[in-house]
Amino acid sequence: MTSIGIDGLDPLSFSNEESEKLIAEANKRIINNILKSYTGYYDGFSELIQNALDATENKFRDLGDSFTPKVWIYIDIEAGKIRVVDNGTGLSSDEFKYFLKPNVSFKRPKDCRGQKGVGATFLAYGFSFLRVHTRNEGIEVAAIMRQGRQWAQDQSDSIPRPVFEEEKFNVPELGNDEDGTSVEILITGIAGEKPGKLDWIGARTAEQWLDLLRIKTPLGGVYLHTDAFSPEVHIQVRDANGDTSKKDVTKPEYYYPHEMPVADKVATVKDIEAGLSKIQGSSEEKFSRLPAELKRLDALWEIYPKQAILDPEGAFASSSLTDEHRSLIERHNVVVYASFFRSAKLWNEFNEQTLKLRPGVRVIHGGLQMASDFMVQGDLSIIPLTSTIGYQANSHVIVHFTDGSPDMGRKVFQPELKELAEILAVRCVTVFKRYLQHLKPDTGATIVTPDKELHEWKKSQEILRDKSPLSLKTASGRVTLLSEPQQEQDVIALYHQLIGLGVIKGIDFLATSQSDRYDSLYILDYADETFRYSKSTNPLGVNSSYGFPHNSEPRVLEYKYDLDALVREFANEVKFANHINLVVCWQATKQFSEKFFLNSLLVGDEGSGRQVYAATHQAYASGSQTLAFEVCILSDLLRFIQNPADEEARQKTKYKD
């Protein structure tokens, strides 16, 4: 046999034209994988601000008090542009040549908020326009790059790979500074990927944006166990009418709940314990004699550093910490912030009265927030309480890991860190529950005796049955839900009844959950040709291109009473459209049309493209030709079953282009 001579071959080396092609294809796959990890509305802001903070803080470490770190944030809503300038270290000409390559980073790992080398790549290829002007030791480099996102998404190789276009350096903020960087991105022009306008969330002033960026980006530093980094931050916002507002701040930190205006009267657990320790007598006597400032509170809060968490006599002593948990706490210097509102309604008051965003937008609420390297990372998750689960909505817990190293896009922590964070969050809520009598009573709801409440509920359901009856009979039986759905639980019950009656076929369920991010996992199981679509004999059937039998991989199903509620969760980054395959709801009112176009599968032969048996619509992000997910609007489905011709006519009117 002939040897091919591989002794001494470096498998990562390339030397010829074919190899260059392989590298280019591999890089594009890597870039697209990076882009898939960034799904949030604030990701562009986060990367720009994170890089600016790292650059200024690194320079401050080198120069000390002789240097004043400064960051400028410009948000042009009318033009759809974001520009962030810093007077930090800047990029050398050699660094400029490489900083957009995937997995390349020039940061010092232990000193920075991010060092995976993917953030700059995301900025270059996640948007349609990138402008970078940088100065390092007086040497200036300035260039723009166009159509990064379009090239990354292109499957036909018709869009050439973007290259830098050199231009004249122009960063007036830097004046005579020898170092600094300006980075600008354009968020428009990406069909179906990002909101078309920066004011989609309803923030139009610099003050609103400062609050938002403190909550959702690294601008809101999480300095629970160290001195805060204190740059000067200057925010300027130009709204859709061309009006400009400005806001300056030093030492920007996370917007902790106990600092919110809706919490007028707050105290720490330590404050209360110290007050009680000074009073002799029974617990009732102590409480009655406690100073007024420690009673009728709007919020409780506390910070637990590593030593307090590990203290065998402390608040966390009875939590189920294993030796491995304790090792992780030591290794990552874990510190916990926790707060507890007297009423979950205060979150809505803050979002609506202080932030003044569009109705339904909730950028902060109760839950567990993971954090690492002085910034929040990923989305709020549910605190997994096993009792008094209503307190999940009252509690806001931040668990900070030093060098927690979440995955790309600052989304997902290692399972062992997530498990530890959940244990600590549950323990915090357990501690707060001891002091509920110190909180002001939640008087938002009328107090009704349990017997009267039950009687009124029964009566209201009988009235609803008579006013909005639900009646559907099939050869297999009838739907036993007597009234039209009023809430999500009714939607779930009705959908599963339709499956049991054989109206909906070919769906097997793996899981259904109230605590996980998404509601259900299902599998498509189409055994034979009887599942195939036919306009005349099987109008609820599925795509004629399926090979039968057909079995799918696990898919995500989300239940909602109204599709609009899911659109609001997308806006709040509670859930993500690209994760979901099927939505089952009772109705789709109006707000969905701001983000999605619904193509009716009940009109003409549109049903021939159906993926899920009895799905009524396909949802496409506005401006996109790519299917986002399928929808089963149950009210439309029932009307179609009972009178196909009339419902088809209604569909043409309601869901027209």
N, C-alpha and C positions, 0 to 999 in steps of 0.2 A: 504493500500500500504506500501511496505517496504522502509525505508530510507536507503540510501547508505552511510550516515555519512560524509557529505562534510563540516560540520561546522568547520572552522579553517584551511581548506585545502589551501595550497599555490599552485596555478596552475602552477608556474614556478619551482616547486621542483620535483625531480625524485629520486626514491629509489631502483628500481629493474632492472634486466637484460633487460627486455623488454623496460623499459624507457630509458636505455642506448642506445639501438638500435634506438629509436625514436630521441634521441638527436643527434646521429651520422648522421642519415639521414637528419635531419634539418640543421646541420652544413654544410653538403656537399652542400645542396641547397643554403645556405647563401653564401658559398665560390664561387659557380658557378655564383651567381648573382653579386658578387664582381668582378669576372674575366670579366664578360660581360661589366662592366663599363669601363674597360681598353682596348682601341682599338688602341692606338697610338704607333708608332715606338719608341717614346722617353719615354714612360711611365716607363720602368724599370730604365732608367737613373734618371728620375724625382724623383721617390720614394727613390732611394738610396741617391741621393744628398740632397733631402729635409730632410731626417732623420739625415744625417751628419751635415747639417747646424743647425738644431734644437738642436742637442746634444752639439755642440760647442758653440752656442750662449747662451744656458741656463747656461753652465758652466762659460762663460764669464760674464754673469750677476751676478753670485755668487762670482767670484774671482776678477773681474775687470782687471786692466792693468797688474797685476802680471801673467796673463795667456795669452798665444799667441795661438789663435784658428788656427788649421791646418786641411786641408782636402786634401787627396790624391785620385786621380781618375786614375785608370788603365784601359785601353781599349786594349784588346788583340784580334785584328781582326782575326788573324790566328786561334786562339783557340775558338773564339766566346765567350769570357768571359769579364765580367765587374766587377771590384772590386773597392769599395770605402771604404777608411779608414778615421776615424776622431779621434781626441784626446779629444773628448767631454766627456759626463757624463758616458758612458758605461751602461751596463745592470747588475743589481744585479742577483745573482743566482735564486732568486724567480721570478724576472721579466723575465728572460730567459725562464722559464717554461710556461709563459702565453703570451708572446708578439706576437706569431703567430696566436693566436686565433682571430677569426673575432670579430670586434667591441670592442677590448680591446686596450686601449691606456694609457700610463703612462705620457703623455705630459700635461703640464699646458696650458689649452685652449687659454688664452689670450696672451701667449708668444710664440706660435709656428705657423709654417706654415701649419701644419696638425695635427689633433687630432681626426680623426674619427675612428681610429683603423682598417683601411682596407688596408693600404699601405703594411705593413709587411706581411699580409695574401696574398696579391697579389704576392709579391716576392716569397713566399714559394710555392704557388700552381699555379702560372702563368708561372713557368719555370721548367725545368727538373732537375735543380741542384741548391742548396743553401748551401753556407758555411758561418757560422757566428762565429767569434772569438771576444769575448768581455772581457773587464777587468773593474772591478768596485771596487774602494778602494783596489786595489792590488789583488783581488780575480778573477781568470781567469776561463772562461767557453768557450769551443770550440767544435763545432759539425758541421756535414754536414747532409743534408736531400736530398734524391734522389726521382725522379719520382713524384714530386708534381703535375705537370700539367697532367701527364698521369693518375694518380689516379683520379684527378678532372674530367677528360673527360670520364673516364671509365663508361660505362653504364651496363656492364655485371658483375660487382663485382669480376672480375678476378685479379685485381691489388690491393694488400693490401694497407691499409692506411699507408703513409710514417711515419717513426719514425726517431728520431735523432740518428746519429752514432757519439759517442764521439771521439775526436781526440786531439792531442797535440796542445796547444796554440802556434801560430807562427805569430806574427805581428811585424816585425822588425822596422816599422815606429814609434811605440810607445816608443821604448827604455825603459827608466825607468819610464815613465808616469804611474800613478796609475790607470788612466781611459782611455777608448777609445774602439772603435769598428771597426771591419773589416767585410764587407759583400760582398760576391762574388756570382754572378749568371752566369749560362750558358744559352745562348740564343738559342743554336742549339738543334736539337732533338725534335722539336715540329712541327710535320707535318702540314703544311697549316696554322699555327698560326702566326709565326713571320718570317721576312726575314732570310734566312738561313745563311747569312753572314753579319757581322757588317759593311762592306764597301759597302753594296748594294747602299747606298745613294751617295757614291763617296768620302767620307771623309776618308783620310788615314794618316793625320799628326795631331800632338797635337794642332797646331795652328788652323787648320780647326775645330777640335772638340771643342776647347775653344769657338770659335765663334758660333758654332751650339748650344752648351749647354747654352750659354748666351741667345740665342733667344728662345729656346724651353723648358728649364728646370728652376727650382728654382735657379740654379747657377747664372742666370742673374737676380739679385734682382731688384725689383721695389721699390725704396726708394724715392718717390716723395715728401714726406712730413715729412721725418725723416732722421736722420743720417744713412748712409749706414753701415751695418755690414761688417767688413773687415777681414775675415779670410785669411790666406795664403792658396792658392790653387795650388797644384802641379799636372799637368796632364802629363801622360806618355802613349804613344800609340805605340803598336807594330803592324805593318802592315802585309799584307798577305805574304810579302816576308821575314818577320822576322826582318825588319829594325825598329829601335826604335827612336822616337822623343819625346822631352819634352817641356813643356811650364809652366812657373810659373807666377802667377798673384796674386795681392792683391786687395781687394775691387772690386770683379767682379760684374758688374751691367748689366742690360738688354742692348742689343745692339740697342740704340735708333737711328732712321733713320738719324737724323741730324748729328750724329757722323760718318756716313758711308763715306768711302773714295770717293764714287761717288758724294757726296755733298761737293764740294770744298768750296763753299761760302754760308754761312747760316746766318740768323738773326732771332731774336724773334720778335713777334708782338710788344712787349714793346719797343724793340730797334727802330723800325720804327716809332712808335707813339712818342717816345721821340725826335727822330730826326726831325720829322715834326713840333713838338710843338715849336721848337726853331727858326722856319723860318716864317716870315711874308709874307702875300700875298695870292693869290688864290691857289687852290689845284694844278693847273698846275705849277705855280711858285714855290711852295714848292717842288714839285717832281723834277723839273729841278735843284734846288739848293741843293738837298739832297746829302750828302756825297756818294761817289762811293761805299763804303762798304755796303750801304743799297739798292743798285740797282743791277739788273742783277744777282739775287740770284739763287742758285740751290735748296734751300729749305727754307721754313718758319717753325718755331716751337714755341711752348709756353707751359708753365705749368700753370694750373689753380687750385689753392687750394680751399678748401671749401668756404672760405670767398669771393673769387673772383666769384665763381659760384653763390653764394647767394646774391651778391651785386646788389641792385635794379638799380644802375646806371652803372653796369659793362657790359661786353661783352655778358653775358647770360641773360640780363634783358628782352629781348623780346622773349626769348624761352618760350615754353608752359609748365612751371613748375607749378604743382599744389601744394597745401599744403602738400599732401602726398609725392610728390617728394622732397619737401624741408625737410620734416621730415626724409626721407631716407638719404638725403645728410648729414644732421646733425648726424644721428645715426651712419652712416658708415664712417664718416669723408672722404667723397668722394674727390678725387683729380684726375685731368684729365691732361694727356700729349697728345699733338697733333702735328703732323708734316704734311707738304704738299710739295711734290716734284714737280718741274717744269714739269716733264714728268714721266709718269708711266714706261717708258722704263728704268729708273734708277734702278728699282727693279731688272730687268733682268741683268743689268750690275753688280749689287752688287752680285747677286747669282752666276753669271758666272765668274766674274773677281776677286772678293775678296774671296768668299767662295770656288770657283773653284770646285763645285760639278758636278755630272754627268749632262749632258744636260737635260733640262726639269724640274729639281728639283728646286722648289721655296719654301724656308723655311720661307721667309718673303715677304710680299707684302702689298698693300693697304687694309685697312679694319678696323674693330672695334675689339680690343683685350680687353677682360675682364680680370681683375686682382684682387687678394685678398690676404691679409696677405703677402705682399712683393714679390709676384710672379705672373707671367701670368698664367691663368688657362683657359683651353678649347682652341678652335680653333678660328682663325680670322673669323669674319662674315662680311657680306656686310653692309655698312653704308646706311641706307634706305633713300637716297635722292629722292625727288620728282621732282626736276628740275636739270639741268646740271649734270645728273647722271654719266657722264664720270669722274667727279672729285672723284668718289668713289675709283678709282684705284690710284689716286695721294695721297690720304689721309691715314694716319695711326694714329689711336686714341687709347689710352689706358685709360680705366676708372677703377680706383683702389678703391675698397671697403675695409675698415677695417672690418674684421670679416664678409666677404661676404658669407661664408659658402656654396660653391657650392656643388652639389651632389657628390657621390662617383666617384673617378677617375678624379676629378678636371675638370669636363666637363660642367655641366649645372647649371646656376645660377637661382635663383627664378625669375618668370616672371616679377615681379614688378621691380627688379634690371636690368633685360635685357632691359625693356622698358625705364627706366631712362637712361641707358647707351646709347641707340640709340638716344634719344632726345639730350643728351649732345654732342654726336659725330656729329650729323647733325648741331648743333649750331657751333661747332668748324669749320666745313667746310664753313659754311656761313660767319664766321668771316674772314677766310683766303681769301675768294673770293674778299673781299674788297681790297686786296693788291696784286692782280695778276700782276699789272703793275711793281711790284718790282722784279718779277721773270724773269729769262732769258727766251727768247722765245724758245719754243720747235721746233727745226729745223730738227727733225728727218724725217719728211715727206716732199715731194715736194709739194709746194703750187700750186694748180691748180684752175682756176676760176670755179665756180659752173656749168656754162653752158658747159664748156669743159669736166669737170669731168663726167657730166651726159651723154654727147655724147660718151665718151670713154667707159663708163660702158655699155651703150646699145650695142655698137659695139662688146665689148668683149663677151657679152652674146649671141649674134647672132653667133659669131665664135664658141663658146662652143657648142651651139645647133647643129651646123653642124658637129663638130668634135666628140662630145660624146652625140649623141641623146639618149633619153630614150623613148622607145615605148612599151606599154603593153596594149592589148585590152582584155576585158573579156565580158561575156554575159551581164553584167550590164553597160558596157561603157569602156572608156579608161582612162589611167592616163593622166592628163593634164599638168604635169610637163614635159617640152620638153627636158630638158638636165639632164644629170646625176648630182646628188647632189654635191655641192661644199662646203657646210658648214652645220652646225647643223640645221639651220632653214629649209633648203631644206629637210633634213632627217625627220623632224617633219611633214612637208607638205606631203611628199610622204607616210609616214606611215598612216597618217589620210586619205589620198585618198584611200589607199588600204583597209582601214576599210570601207570607204564609198562605195566602189565597191563590198564589200562582200568577198574579197580575205582573209582578216583577220577578224575573227568573235569572238564574246563572250567577248569583252572588253568594259567596261563602265568607263568613266573618272570622278573622283571627282574634280580634280584640276590640273591646269598647271600653273607654276610660273617661272619667270625669276629671282626673288630676293631671294626665299627660297633656302636652301642648295640643295634640289633635285628638279628635273624638274616636276614630275607629280605623281599623285596618281590615281590608277585604281582599278577596281573590276572585277574579272572573273565572267561572267554570262553565264553559259552553260545550256541552257534550256532543251535539250533533247539529245537523242542518236545520232543525226546528227553531233554532235561535236566530237564523238569518232573517234580515229585513226583507219585507215584501209590502209594497204600498197597499195591496188589496187584502192580503191574508195575514200579515204580521207587521203592522205599522210601527210597533214598538221594538222590533228586532234590531240586530246589530250589523255592523259593517260586513258587506258581502265579500270583502277581501280576506276575512278571517279564514284560516284553515281550521276545520273542525275534526276532532275535538280541540278546543282552545282553552289553555290554562295560563293565567297571567302571574307575574310576580306580585308580592304584596303591594297594595296601593292604599293611599290615604283618603278617608272619607270624613267630611266635616258636616255636622248638622247645624242648621240655623233656622229660627222662625222666619227671619227676613234676610235675604241675601245682603241687604245694605249693612247689616251688623257685621258681616264678615269683611266687607270693604273697609269698615272703620277699624277693624282689628289689623288689617293689612297696613293701614296708615299709621297705626300706633306700634307697628312692628311686633305685635303679639303673635301673629301668624304670618306665613309667607305663601304667596300665590304659587310659587314654583314648587312647593312641597305637596300641593293638594291635587288629587286626581278627580274627585267627585264631591259636589256639594248637594246636599238634600235640604230643601227649605220649603216653607209653605207659600211664600210669596217673594217677589222682588219689586220693591216699591219704586224707588227713583234714584237714590244715591249711587247705585251700582253703575249707572250710565256715565258717571263722571270718570270712571276708571276702566270700565269694560263694555264691550259690545256683545250682546247676546244674539247668537244665530239660532233661530228656532228650528228644531228637528221635527216639528209637527206640521211643517208646511211643505207641500210638494213632495219631492223625493229627497229632501235634506236628511231624513232619517237614515238613508243608506250609508251615511258616514258615522253613525252612532257607534260609540265604543262600549258604553254601559247600557244594558237592557233597560228600556223605558226612560232613559235620560231624555229630558225635554229640550235642552238647550246646550250649546257649546259657547263658552266664554272666551273672548279674545281681549287681551289688553288693548286699550285704545291705540290705534295706529299700527298694531302688530298683525301679522298674518299667521302667527304661531298660536296654536291652541293652548290656552292656559289651563282650563279644566272643564269638565262637563258638569251640568247642573240638572237636577231633577226638581222642578217646581211642582209640588204636589197638587196645588189647586188647579194648575193648568192641566196636569196629567188626568185628574179626575174629570174635568170638563171634557177633555178629549175622548176619554173612554165612553162617556155618556152621550156625547154628540160631536163626532169628529168634524163634520163639515162646518158647524157653527164655530167650533174652537179654532179651526184652521183659519177662518176668516178673521177672528179676533186676534190671533197671533200675528197675522200680516199687518194689522194696524198697530198693535202695542209694541212690537219689536222690530219695526221697520228701521232702515238705515237713517 
